[in-house]
Amino acid sequence: MRPIELTIEDVAFGGKGVARDAGKAVFVPFTIDGERVTANVVREKKQFAEAEMVELIEPSQHRVVPDCSYFGQCGGCSYQHISYEHQLQLKAQQVEQAIRRIGRVSQPPMRPIIPSPLPYGYRNRITVHAQDNVVGFYRRDLHQLMDIARCPIAAPEVNDALAKLRSTRVRDGHYGLRANSGPRVFAQTNDAVAETLAQLIAETLTGDEKLLIDAFCGAGFFSKRLVPKFERVVGIDWDRFAIKAAQEDAGPKETYVAGDVAVELEHILADGGRLGSIAAALDLTSTALIVDPPAAGLSAETRRAILDSPPRTMIYVSCNPPTLARDIGELQRHFAVLAITPCDMFPQTAEIEVVAHLRGSP
């Protein structure tokens, strides 16, 4: 190991502080911009190095005491040592940097970050693992279980479920603990921020659109709330269980399709696909598209389908700013970026949710 003294200049997406040593970037976890530390270099690459802090020489004014006794060892949280106000500032900066550098948007139209009403106790579900009578989460950077009695970012109901699980003779395996009952399909983990996000999307839509296409719709979190604003709503998802849940209470204006998103989206945007005669009365200038893809972002095929037939309004919900920025970089061929709004769906962690509003043109 090589000990060095560093000044942390920034905090990168992912949560690690960034310093410079002889011109090379050095990433140091659990540090804050402005701090001076000594650190041991543990991995050295050609373009960058990774280090672990040994001593905090000059702490940041934004440093606080973590609420969790497992913090720093557990692989879940990265920011509990940072005041919540500064977490929000860092996340907003990280989103802007990604859109600027990766998406090649010279002046990203940033909107204020949406905070979480609950910095702790917000997660409506967690997954714990059990092995050899140990129940908990994996350690940071190690495939080794830590015994966890309580998770401070989980909702009280989830921690009650964890306590109940731990009180039993647990078999080895993985256990999903939830605050609410319901279909076990993808849903946002922070109820309060998810509702604010849905409201933001509803307010973003102009009211001129007649058709809503909700790609990666899950059980219809967005589309169900937006049905009254449209003549027709179509949801697409690969998860047939989520689509089945969406279909159970679907009204006459709703259609939900289980299938490959790129293929189904191409059919609908190009020729109406499964919309039948209603599609003939609609055109792309009266179509709104919501995409909420997994962390990998939009596939090349999905981007191509959208660019071949760009709808008037597109709202891109992302849990991964770098892949959002990559996709925006390509979508700019036929879309203008009107607004970028970060949402803190995951306080105390390095994760960020982002809503991008784009306007299409032929």
N, C-alpha and C positions, 0 to 999 in steps of 0.2 A: 504494500500500500504506500501511496505517495501523499504525505500531508501537505496541504496548501492553505493559505489564507485568501478568502474570497469576499467580494462585495456583491450581494445579490442585486441584480439590475431589474429583473422582471420575474413574473411567474407564468410559466407556459401552460397551455391547455394540457390537462393531465395532472396538474397540480405541483410540478416540481419547479423550484426556484432556478433562475438562470443567471450564471455568473460567467466571467471571462478569465481565462488563464492563458497568457501568451497568445491571445487572439482566438483561442479555441473555446467554444461554448462548453460549460460545465453545468450539469443538472444536479441539483441538490434537493431532495425531498424535505418537506416540513420546514421550509424557510420562506421568508417574506421579502418582497422587494424593499431595498434600503438597508437590510441587515448585513452586518459583517460577521463572518464565521470562520472557524478553521474546520477543514474537512479532509477526509481521506479519500483519494481517488480509488474506486473499487473496480471500475471498468474503463478502459481507454480505447477509443476508436480513432479512426483517421480524422473524422470531422468533428467529433465531440467526445466528452468524457462524462462519466457518472460518478458521483461522490456521495458519501454519507457524512452528515455533520458530526463533528467531534465536540466543538465548543461554540457557544453563542457569545460572541464578543460584544456585539452591539445590537440589542433587540429592537424590533420595530415597535412603534407606538400602537400598532394594530394587533400585536400579539396578545392572546388571551389564554386562560387556562382551559384546556379541553374538558367537556362534560363527561367524557367516556374514559374509564380506566384502561380500556383496551386500545385506545388511540395510539397510532404509531406502530402497533404490532398487527392489528387486524387489517385486512386488505380492503375494507369498505370505504372508510372516510379519509380524505386528504387535507381538509381545511379546518378542522376543529380548533386549531391553534390560531386562527385568524378571526378577527371580529366580523360579525355578519355584514356590517356595512361595507367593509373592505372586500369581503368575498364577492359581493355584488359588483363592486367597481372592477375587480380583477376579471370576473366572468364577462362583463360587458366589453372590456378591452380585448379579451381573447377572441370574442366573436368578431369584433371590428377588424382585428389584425388578420384573422383567417379570411374574411371576405375581401379584404384589401389585397393580401399577398397571394392567396391561392385562387380566389375568384376574379382577381384583376379588376376590381371595382375601385377606382381611384378615390372616390368620396362616398363611402357606404352611407346610405340614408338611415342612420341609426335612430331608434326610438328608445326611450328609457327602459331599463330592465324592469321586469315585473318581479317583485320579491315574493317570497313565500310568507304567508301570515304566521306560519309556525316554522322557525329555524330548526327546532327539534320536535320529535314526536309526530312527524307528518307522514311517514311511510305507511300505506294501507296494506302492505304485504312484504314479507321477506321469505327467503329460502334458506333454511339451515340444513346442515349436513350432520349425520351421525355415524360414528365409527368407534368401535371398542369402548362404548359408554361415554364417549366425548360428543357433545352436541354443541354446534356453533358454526363459526365461519373459518375460512382458511386464512392463514397468516399472510402478511404482505410478502410477495415474491417467493412464497414457499407453498408447496402442496401439502400443508400440514395443518390439521384442525386445531383451532383454539376453542376451549370450553367457554361458552358465552352464556351468562345468566340473564342479561338484559341488554337490549340494543336501544340507546338513547334516541336514535332518529326514527325508530319504529313507533307507531301509534300505541296507546295504552292497551287497546284490545289485542294487538299483535303480540305485545309482551306478555299479556295474560295467557295467550295461546302457547307462547314459548315456555312459560312457567308450567303450564299443564302438561306439555310434551315432556319436559325434563323430569316431571314427577312420576312418569311411567317408565316401564322397562322398554327402552327404545331400541328397535332393530336398526341395523346399519342401513343407511339410505339417505334420500333427500326428502325434505318436508317443506311444503309451501304453507306458510301461516298467513292468514288473511284477517283483516278487520271486518270484512263484510262477506256475506254469502252471495252466491250468484254464479253465473257460468264462468268456468275457469279458462277464460280467453284473455288475450292481451288487453290491458287497461292501464291508464296512467297511474303512477304510484302516489301522487300527491293530489288528493281530491280538490283542495281549495284552488291550487294553481291551475289544475285542469279545467275547472269551471271558468276561471278568469280567461284562460286561453280560448275556450270555446266562445266566450262573450266577445273577445277581441276579433275572432274570425267572423262572427256574425256582424259586427260593426264594420268590418273591412269590406264586406260584400256590398255592392252598390245598390242592390235592389232591382237592377235592370236585367240581371241574369235570370234565365228561365229553367235551365238544366244545370244540376249539380252532379258532378262525378266525384265520388269520394274514393280515391284509390288507397289501398292498404287500410280499409275502413274498419277492420276488426268487427266488433258487434254493433257498430254504428254510433260510436260516441259523438262524432261531429254531425253526421248526416241526420240522425234522429232529432237533434236539436234544431236543425236548419230546414226541415221539411216544409214548414209554413211559408218560407220565403221563395219556394220554387214550384214550378209546374210539374217537374219530374226530378227524382233523385235516384241515382244509380250508385251502389256501393260495390267495390271489387276487393277481394282478398283471397289469398291462397289457402287460408285456414278455413276448411269447410265447417268446423265446429263453430267458429265465430260467425260465419255466414248463416248457419242454421239458427243461431241465437238472434241474429238481426232479422231473419225472416219471420220469427215467431209472432212478433207484434207489428209487422210491416203493414202500412196502409196502402191504399190503391195507387198512390203516387210513388211508391218505393219499389225498387228492384234491387236485389242483392245477388251477386254472381260469385261463385267460387271458381277460381281458375288463376292462370298465370296473369299477373297484373299487366305486363307489357303487351301480351297478346290481346287481352280483353280491351285494354285501353286503346290500342290501335284500331280495333274494330269499331268501337264507339265513336272515337274522334273522327275516323275516316268516313264512315258511312252509316252511323247510327247503331250498328251492331244489333243488340237485342232489343232496341227501343221500338222497333216496328214503325208504324205509321206516324207516331208522335215525332220521331226524329226528322221527318221530312219538313216539319214546320219550324224546326230549330236550326240555328247555325252557330258557328263557333263564336260569333260576336255576342251571343247570349248564353254562353256556356261558362261555368265556373268549375275549376278543377282544384281539388284538395289532394295533396300527396303527403303521406306520413310514413315514409319508408323506415326500415330498420337502419341500424348504425352504418351499414355499408352504403347507404344512399341509393339513388336511382341507378338501375342497371343501364348499360349502354343501349339496350333495346328499348327500355322505357323512355329514356331521353330522346331517342330517335323518334318514337311514336309521338311524343309531345311536340317536338320541333317540326315534324312533318305536318301537323295539324294543330297549330297553337291556339288554345282557347283564349278568350278575351281576358279572363281573370284566372290567375293561378296563385294558390296559397300553399307554400311548402313548409311543413312542420318537420323539424329535424332534431334528433338527439345527438348529433355529431357535427359540430361546426365545420371541420375540415372537409367532410364529404359534401355537406351543403354548399360550401364555397366552390368545390370542384364542379358540382353540378350547375351552379349559377354561372360559373365561367363559361360553360358550354351553352346554357340556355339563353345567354345574352344575345345570341345570334338572332333570336326572334322575340325576346322579352326585355322589357325595361324593369329595373329593380326599383320599386317604389318605397319600400320600407323594410327594415330589419329590426325585429323586436326580440331580444333575449328574454327568457322566462326562467326563473330559478326554481325548477321542478325538484331539484335534488340538493338542498342546502347541506353544507358540511362535506360534500363530495365534489369532485372535479367535473362532474357531469353538468351539461347545459342543454336546455331546450331552446330552440329558436324558431320564430315564425317569420318567414319571408313572404312579402306581398309583391307579385310580379304582374305586369300587364303585357299581354301578347299582341303581336302584330303579324300580319301575313308575311 
